[in-house]
Amino acid sequence: MHCDDSLSAAAMSNQFQNTSSPIWSVQEGGNSTPPPTFELEPVPVSVNPWDIVLCVTGTLMSCENAIVIALIIYTPTLKAPMFVLIGSLAFADLLAGLGLIVNFTITYIFDTGFATLLSAGLLITAFSASVLNILAITVDRYLSLYNALTYHTERTVIFTIITLVLIWVTSITLGALPIMGWNCLKDETTCSICAPIDKNHAAALAVTLLFVFALILQLYLQICKIAFRHAQQIAVQHQFMTTSHSSSTTKGVSTLSIILGTFALCWIPFAMYSLVADIRYPSIYTYVTALPAICHSMINPIIYAFRNPDIQKSMRLACCCGCASSNFPLRPRTPSDV
């Protein structure tokens, strides 16, 4: 048995040697050539400089708005409805910054159709919430002047909560539309300037933005009328306009001009371009109009948060680690706060 096994094994070995072909060629003299090396050359990835700018902008936006959220959360006195709305605005802008970072990662690393739709949905949700929160802050400022006697009541708190729920439900619904079929993945000819969003979806968002801006403009015009009416009433009561009230009213009007001007310069060009252009237009125009709209989320903390005296006090307290008392009273709202 053992001999038969050894003989059969030897026969199989000879058959293997005869049938097998050498992998490497043999040169004269018995020296085999070194095995060839297969080095995988890295494929160069072309990164659009505009995408880098947007990613860096998103990082700065996230950091800036995270500071605002932290101040509002950890400061006990910043719990009025006005600060809740400012915190919601900062959270929306924080999501927008994170969405830009995620979009950059998906574009150059995880470039799949579903991931692209998720990234587009996140950006639509964030920027829609940002714009709607600005509208809610405008309504809050109008009510604080129009109903000054009943503003600081429980009804205002309930109204603020309902407003926030409506804002985020609407924004999430708009952000879910690309995933639910409002996209151009199957037909690239229907893509808008912000693929994978189709032209109909982009046009609907642009019209909604213009409508919101019209509401904000109308509300701020009413705020100006109320502020001037209050200033005239004070002037009649005291038979003259005091310097403090005059400067306060002037400061309020200049603040409104800054708010409206900034919003219009940042968002209106992008909205108008979205209505007339599509993916066939040069991408440089898209970046030029989209970048100011994105940067508006960097300006929002400066306009609505860091200019607020109460938030400024909270920042000073956080920087000096409690060297001043944290139980400072909230100021009554003046026309300059609008």
C-alpha positions in Angstrom: 0.0 0.0 0.0 2.8 2.4 0.9 4.8 1.6 -2.2 1.8 2.1 -4.5 1.1 5.4 -2.8 4.6 6.6 -3.2 4.7 5.5 -6.9 1.4 7.2 -7.6 2.6 10.3 -5.9 5.8 10.3 -8.0 3.8 9.9 -11.1 1.5 12.8 -10.2 4.6 14.9 -9.5 6.1 14.2 -12.9 2.8 14.8 -14.6 2.5 18.2 -12.8 6.1 19.2 -13.8 5.4 18.2 -17.4 2.1 20.0 -17.7 2.8 23.1 -15.8 4.3 26.1 -17.6 7.0 28.3 -16.0 5.7 31.6 -14.7 8.9 33.5 -15.1 11.2 33.1 -18.2 14.7 31.6 -17.8 17.7 33.3 -19.3 20.9 31.6 -20.4 23.1 30.7 -17.5 20.2 29.8 -15.3 19.5 33.2 -13.9 15.8 34.0 -13.7 14.6 37.5 -14.4 13.3 39.4 -11.5 9.5 39.4 -11.2 7.9 42.5 -12.7 6.6 45.0 -10.3 3.0 46.2 -10.8 2.8 49.7 -9.2 -0.7 51.2 -9.1 -0.2 54.8 -10.0 -2.6 57.1 -8.1 -5.3 58.6 -10.3 -5.1 62.4 -10.0 -8.4 63.8 -8.7 -9.2 67.3 -10.0 -10.7 69.3 -7.2 -12.6 72.4 -8.1 -11.2 75.4 -6.2 -14.8 76.7 -5.8 -15.7 73.5 -4.0 -12.8 74.1 -1.6 -14.0 77.6 -1.0 -17.5 76.3 -0.2 -16.1 73.6 2.2 -13.9 76.2 4.0 -16.9 78.5 4.2 -19.0 75.7 5.7 -16.4 75.0 8.3 -16.4 78.7 9.4 -20.2 78.8 9.4 -20.4 75.8 11.6 -17.9 77.1 14.2 -19.5 80.6 14.2 -23.0 79.4 14.8 -21.9 76.7 17.3 -20.7 79.6 19.5 -24.1 81.2 19.3 -25.9 78.0 20.2 -23.6 77.4 23.1 -24.1 80.9 24.5 -27.8 80.6 24.3 -27.9 77.1 25.9 -25.5 77.8 28.8 -26.8 81.3 29.7 -29.9 81.1 31.9 -31.1 84.6 31.1 -31.2 84.0 27.3 -34.4 82.0 27.3 -36.8 84.6 26.0 -38.7 83.8 22.7 -36.4 86.2 20.8 -33.4 84.2 21.8 -35.1 80.9 21.1 -35.6 82.1 17.5 -32.0 83.3 17.3 -30.9 79.9 18.5 -33.1 78.1 15.9 -31.5 80.4 13.2 -28.0 79.5 14.4 -28.9 75.8 14.4 -30.2 76.1 10.8 -27.0 77.9 9.7 -24.9 75.3 11.6 -26.6 72.5 9.6 -26.0 74.5 6.4 -22.2 74.6 7.2 -22.2 70.9 8.0 -24.1 70.3 4.8 -21.4 72.0 2.7 -18.8 69.8 4.3 -20.8 66.7 3.7 -21.4 67.7 0.1 -17.7 68.2 -0.5 -17.0 64.7 1.0 -19.7 63.1 -1.1 -18.6 64.8 -4.3 -15.0 63.6 -4.1 -15.2 60.4 -2.0 -18.7 58.9 -1.9 -20.1 59.9 -5.2 -23.3 57.9 -5.4 -26.8 58.9 -6.5 -28.5 58.4 -3.2 -25.7 60.1 -1.2 -26.0 63.1 -3.5 -29.7 63.3 -2.9 -29.2 63.1 0.8 -26.6 65.9 0.6 -28.9 68.1 -1.5 -31.8 67.4 0.9 -29.7 68.5 3.9 -28.7 71.7 2.2 -32.3 72.5 1.2 -33.6 71.8 4.7 -30.9 74.0 6.3 -31.1 77.0 4.0 -34.9 76.9 4.0 -35.0 76.8 7.8 -32.5 79.7 7.8 -34.7 81.9 5.6 -37.9 81.0 7.5 -36.3 81.7 10.9 -35.4 85.1 9.6 -39.0 85.6 8.7 -40.0 84.4 12.2 -37.6 86.8 13.9 -39.1 89.6 11.8 -42.6 88.7 12.9 -41.4 88.5 16.5 -39.9 92.0 16.3 -43.1 93.3 14.8 -45.2 91.8 17.5 -42.9 93.1 20.3 -43.6 96.6 19.1 -47.2 96.3 17.9 -48.3 94.4 21.1 -45.8 95.7 23.5 -48.0 95.3 26.5 -48.9 91.7 25.9 -45.7 90.5 24.3 -44.1 89.1 27.5 -46.8 86.5 28.2 -47.3 82.8 28.0 -49.2 83.2 24.7 -46.0 84.5 23.1 -44.1 81.4 24.2 -46.7 79.1 22.8 -46.8 81.1 19.6 -43.0 80.8 19.3 -43.1 77.0 19.8 -45.8 76.6 17.2 -43.8 78.8 14.8 -40.6 76.7 15.3 -42.5 73.4 14.6 -44.0 74.8 11.4 -40.6 76.1 10.3 -38.8 72.8 10.7 -41.6 70.7 9.4 -41.8 72.8 6.3 -38.0 72.8 5.8 -37.7 69.1 6.2 -40.5 68.5 3.8 -38.8 70.7 1.2 -35.5 68.9 1.8 -37.2 65.5 1.3 -38.5 66.4 -2.1 -35.3 65.4 -4.1 -35.4 62.0 -2.4 -39.1 61.6 -3.2 -38.5 62.1 -6.9 -37.9 65.8 -7.5 -34.5 65.2 -9.0 -32.8 65.0 -12.4 -30.8 61.8 -11.9 -32.7 60.0 -14.7 -32.8 62.9 -17.1 -29.9 65.3 -16.9 -31.5 67.7 -19.3 -34.0 68.7 -16.6 -31.3 69.6 -14.1 -31.2 73.1 -12.6 -28.0 75.0 -11.8 -27.9 73.0 -8.5 -27.9 69.4 -9.7 -29.4 67.0 -8.8 -32.3 69.4 -8.1 -34.5 69.6 -11.2 -35.6 73.0 -12.7 -39.1 72.8 -11.4 -38.0 72.3 -7.8 -35.4 75.0 -8.1 -38.0 77.4 -9.6 -40.4 76.7 -6.8 -37.8 77.3 -4.1 -36.7 80.6 -5.8 -40.3 81.8 -6.0 -40.8 80.9 -2.3 -37.7 82.8 -1.4 -38.8 85.9 -3.2 -42.2 85.7 -1.5 -40.6 85.4 1.9 -38.4 88.4 1.1 -41.5 90.4 0.2 -43.1 89.5 3.5 -39.9 90.5 5.4 -39.8 93.8 3.5 -43.4 94.6 4.3 -43.0 93.7 8.0 -39.9 95.9 8.4 -41.8 98.8 6.7 -44.5 98.4 9.3 -41.8 98.3 12.1 -40.4 101.6 10.8 -43.9 103.2 10.9 -44.4 102.0 14.5 -41.0 103.2 15.6 -41.5 106.6 14.0 -45.0 106.8 15.5 -43.7 106.0 19.0 -41.0 108.7 18.5 -43.6 111.3 17.5 -45.8 110.4 20.6 -42.8 110.8 22.9 -42.0 114.2 21.2 -45.6 115.4 21.6 -45.6 114.4 25.3 -42.3 116.1 26.0 -42.8 119.0 23.5 -39.6 118.1 21.8 -37.6 115.1 20.5 -34.9 114.2 22.9 -31.5 113.4 21.4 -31.5 109.9 22.8 -34.8 108.9 21.2 -33.9 110.5 17.9 -30.6 108.7 17.8 -32.3 105.4 18.8 -34.9 105.7 16.0 -32.1 106.6 13.5 -30.1 103.6 14.7 -33.1 101.4 14.3 -33.8 102.5 10.7 -30.1 102.0 9.8 -30.3 98.5 11.3 -33.3 97.7 9.2 -31.5 98.9 6.1 -28.5 96.7 6.9 -30.8 93.6 7.4 -32.8 94.1 4.3 -29.9 95.2 2.1 -27.8 92.2 3.2 -30.6 89.7 2.6 -31.4 91.2 -0.8 -27.8 91.3 -2.0 -27.0 87.8 -0.9 -30.2 85.9 -1.9 -32.0 87.8 -4.7 -29.3 87.3 -7.4 -29.2 83.6 -6.8 -33.0 83.3 -6.7 -33.3 85.2 -10.0 -30.5 83.2 -11.7 -32.2 79.9 -10.6 -35.4 81.0 -12.4 -33.7 81.6 -15.8 -30.6 79.3 -15.9 -30.1 75.5 -15.9 -27.2 73.1 -15.9 -26.1 74.1 -19.4 -25.1 77.5 -18.3 -21.4 78.1 -17.3 -20.8 76.9 -13.7 -18.8 80.0 -12.9 -22.1 82.0 -12.8 -23.6 79.5 -10.4 -20.7 79.7 -8.0 -20.6 83.5 -8.2 -24.4 83.8 -7.3 -24.5 80.9 -4.8 -21.5 82.0 -2.8 -23.1 85.2 -1.4 -26.2 83.3 -0.6 -24.2 80.8 1.4 -22.2 83.5 3.1 -25.4 85.0 4.4 -25.4 82.2 7.0 -22.0 83.6 8.2 -23.5 87.1 8.4 -26.6 86.1 10.3 -24.8 85.5 13.7 -23.3 89.0 13.4 -26.6 90.7 12.6 -28.9 88.8 14.9 -26.7 87.5 17.7 -23.3 89.2 18.2 -24.9 92.7 17.9 -27.3 91.9 20.7 -26.2 93.5 24.0 -27.4 90.6 26.1 -25.4 88.1 24.0 -22.4 90.4 24.1 -22.6 90.3 27.9 -22.8 86.5 27.8 -19.7 86.4 25.6 -17.8 88.6 28.0 -18.8 86.5 30.9 -17.7 83.3 29.1 -14.4 84.9 28.1 -13.5 86.2 31.6 -14.8 83.0 33.3 -17.4 84.6 35.5 -15.4 87.7 36.6 -18.7 89.6 36.3 -22.0 88.7 37.7 -24.1 86.4 35.5 -27.4 87.6 36.8 -27.6 90.7 34.7 -31.1 92.0 33.8 -32.4 91.8 30.3 -32.8 95.2 28.7 -36.2 96.3 27.5 -36.4 96.4 23.8 -35.9 99.7 22.0 -36.4 100.7 18.4 -32.7 100.2 17.8 -33.0 96.5 18.5 -35.3 95.9 15.5 
